[in-house]
Amino acid sequence: MTFDLDLLLYQASEFALEYKLATSVILVMALYLVKRGLLRLIRKISSQRGEDRRNQLNILEQLGNAFIIIGLMMLWSSEIQSLAISIAAFMVAIVLATREFIQCFLGFIYYLGARPFRVGDWIQMNQVVGEVVEMDWAKTTMLEVDPHTFNYTGKHVYFPNSQLVTQSIKNLNFMRRYRLHKFSIVNEPTVNAYRLLPAFIARAQAHCEYFRDVAERYKALIERHLEQEFIEIDPEVEVSTNELAKVVIRISLFCPTAEAYELEQKISADWMNLWFRAQKELEDAEIPNTEVLPATAAATTTP
């Protein structure tokens, strides 16, 4: 039995060396079918369990492609070696021509070592916010997210992996559910803003009361992961002035990402209602006495 197995392996190796093109086609098809079968099996299991396995699927797909390339390189190693020797004089030109591709591949190697993000995370790259949906050795694909409303724009953003080494990356994955939302309101300095703060803060807290329990748990999760306490659950309000002597009201609140824009509109409406009500009260309190002037004028003109 051992002799037959050795003979079979010898004949297979002889066939592979003699018919390399046919062997390459068989190798590529076999590895491709195995890869697709494993991916389909993992997708089926993850859909049944309701799990997000996009990152594992992406890694498995890239490993399958790497095995195909390595297998072809091993099969054609002698030809590749001869080709490399024959073009040794042109290596510098080839490196310069393929510099961008080499940098992309090195960026992918850096990603595998550092793992600054995963497929499914929210990141910010070059002022673009998006969800990572796919990554290979050359590029990273993101589904763009509007940084103001935090809704998907429907646009795909592609950037080369070389930027993973040269550009800063912000991992915004913790902002997918809850985030620190900050915005400002600017008014003319006609009303004492500090008199309105107690009523305004009470209204802002009332808007945030329904998700307070969930926010407390999510706050604890983020701070435990980052090992730093920096989040306040209650809305924070700050009054200041800008370079034009306008009154600036800065509001900061920890809220659900999907509802941040709606809460901003509600809180801004509360502040403007309080502001214009106070301004109207001041105007009503300063009504001029127009009946005294004609009487005085009549007295001065009487001989």
Solvent accessible surface area in square Angstrom, and as a share of the most:
residue,aa,sasa,rsa
1,M,191,0.85
2,T,99,0.58
3,F,150,0.62
4,D,84,0.43
5,L,93,0.46
6,D,79,0.41
7,L,74,0.37
8,L,111,0.55
9,L,109,0.54
10,Y,133,0.50
11,Q,97,0.43
12,A,55,0.43
13,S,53,0.34
14,E,78,0.35
15,F,96,0.40
16,A,20,0.16
17,L,113,0.56
18,E,124,0.55
19,Y,112,0.42
20,K,28,0.12
21,L,132,0.66
22,A,45,0.35
23,T,24,0.14
24,S,11,0.07
25,V,77,0.44
26,I,106,0.54
27,L,52,0.26
28,V,54,0.31
29,M,111,0.50
30,A,47,0.36
31,L,55,0.27
32,Y,104,0.39
33,L,114,0.57
34,V,89,0.51
35,K,17,0.07
36,R,82,0.30
37,G,39,0.38
38,L,81,0.40
39,L,1,0.00
40,R,181,0.66
41,L,97,0.48
42,I,41,0.21
43,R,106,0.39
44,K,122,0.52
45,I,58,0.29
46,S,10,0.06
47,S,84,0.54
48,Q,132,0.59
49,R,160,0.58
50,G,69,0.66
51,E,77,0.35
52,D,98,0.51
53,R,68,0.25
54,R,87,0.32
55,N,11,0.06
56,Q,80,0.35
57,L,20,0.10
58,N,16,0.08
59,I,55,0.28
60,L,44,0.22
61,E,51,0.23
62,Q,28,0.13
63,L,92,0.46
64,G,12,0.11
65,N,54,0.28
66,A,40,0.31
67,F,124,0.52
68,I,23,0.12
69,I,97,0.49
70,I,88,0.45
71,G,15,0.15
72,L,51,0.26
73,M,102,0.46
74,M,143,0.64
75,L,26,0.13
76,W,77,0.27
77,S,61,0.39
78,S,60,0.39
79,E,72,0.32
80,I,73,0.37
81,Q,118,0.52
82,S,70,0.45
83,L,105,0.52
84,A,49,0.38
85,I,123,0.63
86,S,77,0.50
87,I,50,0.25
88,A,61,0.47
89,A,92,0.72
90,F,126,0.52
91,M,83,0.37
92,V,111,0.64
93,A,60,0.47
94,I,68,0.35
95,V,71,0.41
96,L,114,0.57
97,A,80,0.62
98,T,49,0.28
99,R,130,0.47
100,E,97,0.44
101,F,121,0.50
102,I,70,0.36
103,Q,74,0.33
104,C,11,0.07
105,F,97,0.40
106,L,102,0.51
107,G,0,0.00
108,F,21,0.09
109,I,82,0.42
110,Y,93,0.36
111,Y,4,0.02
112,L,84,0.42
113,G,69,0.66
114,A,54,0.42
115,R,89,0.33
116,P,41,0.25
117,F,2,0.01
118,R,111,0.40
119,V,11,0.06
120,G,5,0.05
121,D,18,0.09
122,W,13,0.04
123,I,0,0.00
124,Q,35,0.16
125,M,4,0.02
126,N,70,0.36
127,Q,154,0.69
128,V,41,0.24
129,V,10,0.06
130,G,0,0.00
131,E,8,0.04
132,V,0,0.00
133,V,45,0.26
134,E,83,0.37
135,M,1,0.01
136,D,26,0.14
137,W,108,0.38
138,A,28,0.22
139,K,77,0.33
140,T,0,0.00
141,T,7,0.04
142,M,1,0.00
143,L,40,0.20
144,E,43,0.19
145,V,0,0.00
146,D,43,0.22
147,P,70,0.44
148,H,134,0.60
149,T,35,0.20
150,F,17,0.07
151,N,87,0.45
152,Y,106,0.40
153,T,59,0.34
154,G,60,0.57
155,K,129,0.55
156,H,99,0.44
157,V,37,0.21
158,Y,129,0.49
159,F,11,0.05
160,P,55,0.35
161,N,0,0.00
162,S,17,0.11
163,Q,44,0.20
164,L,5,0.02
165,V,90,0.52
166,T,103,0.60
167,Q,80,0.35
168,S,93,0.60
169,I,41,0.21
170,K,115,0.49
171,N,74,0.38
172,L,24,0.12
173,N,55,0.28
174,F,60,0.25
175,M,44,0.20
176,R,90,0.33
177,R,138,0.50
178,Y,12,0.04
179,R,35,0.13
180,L,59,0.29
181,H,14,0.06
182,K,142,0.60
183,F,21,0.09
184,S,65,0.42
185,I,17,0.09
186,V,82,0.47
187,N,13,0.07
188,E,91,0.41
189,P,78,0.49
190,T,68,0.39
191,V,11,0.06
192,N,79,0.41
193,A,6,0.05
194,Y,138,0.52
195,R,152,0.56
196,L,17,0.08
197,L,28,0.14
198,P,95,0.60
199,A,48,0.37
200,F,0,0.00
201,I,55,0.28
202,A,58,0.45
203,R,79,0.29
204,A,1,0.00
205,Q,68,0.30
206,A,72,0.56
207,H,50,0.22
208,C,10,0.06
209,E,101,0.45
210,Y,144,0.55
211,F,10,0.04
212,R,79,0.29
213,D,101,0.53
214,V,51,0.29
215,A,0,0.00
216,E,72,0.32
217,R,155,0.56
218,Y,22,0.08
219,K,41,0.17
220,A,47,0.37
221,L,78,0.39
222,I,8,0.04
223,E,16,0.07
224,R,161,0.59
225,H,120,0.54
226,L,89,0.44
227,E,152,0.68
228,Q,113,0.50
229,E,141,0.63
230,F,97,0.41
231,I,8,0.04
232,E,105,0.47
233,I,16,0.08
234,D,58,0.30
235,P,10,0.06
236,E,89,0.40
237,V,31,0.18
238,E,100,0.45
239,V,25,0.15
240,S,31,0.20
241,T,94,0.55
242,N,46,0.23
243,E,157,0.70
244,L,125,0.62
245,A,65,0.51
246,K,51,0.22
247,V,15,0.08
248,V,6,0.04
249,I,0,0.00
250,R,104,0.38
251,I,2,0.01
252,S,21,0.14
253,L,1,0.01
254,F,4,0.01
255,C,0,0.00
256,P,18,0.11
257,T,2,0.01
258,A,88,0.68
259,E,56,0.25
260,A,0,0.00
261,Y,105,0.40
262,E,92,0.41
263,L,6,0.03
264,E,38,0.17
265,Q,89,0.40
266,K,88,0.37
267,I,1,0.00
268,S,26,0.17
269,A,50,0.38
270,D,21,0.11
271,W,0,0.00
272,M,60,0.27
273,N,80,0.41
274,L,13,0.07
275,W,5,0.02
276,F,117,0.49
277,R,131,0.48
278,A,9,0.07
279,Q,47,0.21
280,K,124,0.53
281,E,100,0.45
282,L,77,0.38
283,E,106,0.48
284,D,76,0.39
285,A,84,0.65
286,E,131,0.59
287,I,135,0.69
288,P,102,0.64
289,N,106,0.54
290,T,89,0.52
291,E,147,0.66
292,V,81,0.46
293,L,128,0.63
294,P,84,0.53
295,A,65,0.50
296,T,73,0.42
297,A,56,0.43
298,A,57,0.44
299,A,74,0.58
300,T,103,0.60
301,T,109,0.63
302,T,96,0.56
303,P,171,1.08
